[in-house]
């Protein structure tokens, strides 16, 4: 089942500013990761030996990267990206920082709450990617 409900994704797509969309995208990941964790772990194991599982993993990963690229394009269109930062670099950083592995390390490994994950990941992305005050 796809837990990324259209309404929740619409919250990212229809956010009034690119900065709001970035914040909403992190909140969406905090909502999805615990719900998808069991499947993510299973696919992570199966993909080593099962071509179908590997294909499913890649499809999900590429779809998430595509959504990160859409967000980075919006940040660029709003003149919110720091100077010298390309859309591809920004998309790659958003994708990496919001990865299942990072969520697992922070929330499951270190016991961070969802609120703490959202607060710190959002802050790190804003500080690293955005023009101050954009």
C-alpha positions in Angstrom: 0.0 0.0 0.0 1.1 3.5 -0.8 1.1 5.4 2.5 2.0 8.7 0.7 -1.6 9.8 0.6 -2.5 12.3 -2.2 -3.5 14.8 0.5 -0.2 14.6 2.3 1.8 14.9 -1.0 -0.5 17.8 -2.0 0.6 19.6 1.2 4.1 19.6 -0.2 3.0 20.5 -3.8 0.6 23.2 -2.8 2.7 24.9 0.0 2.6 28.6 -0.5 6.4 29.0 -0.7 9.3 26.7 -1.6 10.6 27.0 2.0 7.2 25.9 3.3 7.3 23.0 0.8 10.7 21.9 2.1 9.4 22.0 5.7 6.3 20.0 4.6 8.4 17.5 2.8 10.4 16.7 6.0 7.2 16.4 8.0 5.9 14.0 5.3 9.0 11.8 5.7 8.6 11.8 9.5 5.1 10.5 8.9 6.0 7.9 6.3 9.2 6.4 7.6 7.8 4.6 10.7 4.9 3.3 8.6 7.2 2.0 5.8 10.0 0.8 8.0 9.1 -2.9 8.0 8.8 -3.0 4.3 12.0 -0.9 3.9 13.9 -3.4 6.1 12.5 -6.4 4.2 13.3 -4.9 0.8 16.7 -4.0 2.0 17.5 -7.6 2.8 15.7 -9.2 -0.2 17.2 -6.8 -2.7 20.6 -8.5 -2.2 19.4 -11.7 -3.8 16.0 -11.0 -5.4 16.0 -9.0 -8.7 12.3 -8.1 -8.2 13.0 -6.7 -4.8 16.0 -4.8 -6.2 13.8 -3.3 -8.9 11.1 -2.3 -6.4 13.8 -0.7 -4.2 15.2 1.3 -7.1 11.8 2.3 -8.3 10.9 3.7 -4.9 14.3 5.4 -4.5 14.2 7.0 -7.9 10.6 8.2 -7.3 11.8 9.8 -4.0 14.8 11.4 -5.8 12.4 12.7 -8.4 10.2 14.4 -5.7 13.4 15.9 -4.2 14.4 17.2 -7.6 10.9 18.8 -8.0 11.4 20.5 -4.7 14.9 21.7 -5.5 13.6 23.1 -8.8 10.9 25.0 -6.9 13.5 26.3 -4.5 15.6 27.5 -7.4 12.5 29.1 -9.1 11.9 31.0 -5.8 15.5 32.2 -5.8 15.8 30.4 -2.4 18.9 28.2 -3.2 22.2 29.4 -1.9 24.6 30.7 -4.5 26.6 28.0 -6.3 24.2 25.3 -5.4 22.7 23.5 -8.4 19.3 21.9 -8.5 21.0 18.4 -8.8 23.2 19.0 -5.8 20.3 20.4 -3.7 18.0 17.4 -4.7 20.8 14.9 -3.9 21.3 16.5 -0.4 17.5 16.5 0.4 17.3 12.9 -0.8 20.3 11.8 1.3 19.3 13.7 4.5 15.8 12.4 4.4 16.8 8.8 3.5 15.4 5.8 5.4 18.9 5.1 6.8 19.2 8.6 8.4 15.7 8.3 9.8 16.5 4.9 11.3 19.8 6.1 12.8 18.3 9.2 14.4 14.8 7.9 15.5 15.4 4.2 16.1 19.1 4.2 16.9 19.3 7.4 19.0 15.7 7.6 20.2 14.8 10.9 18.6 11.1 11.8 18.6 9.4 12.5 15.3 9.2 16.2 16.4 12.9 16.3 17.1 13.7 14.7 13.7 11.5 17.2 11.9 13.0 20.2 13.8 16.7 19.3 13.3 16.5 17.8 9.7 14.5 20.9 8.6 17.0 23.2 10.2 20.0 21.5 8.7 18.4 21.5 5.2 17.4 25.2 5.5 20.8 26.2 6.8 22.6 24.2 4.2 20.5 24.9 1.1 18.7 28.2 1.4 19.6 31.8 1.1 19.3 33.2 4.7 15.9 34.7 5.1 14.6 33.4 1.8 
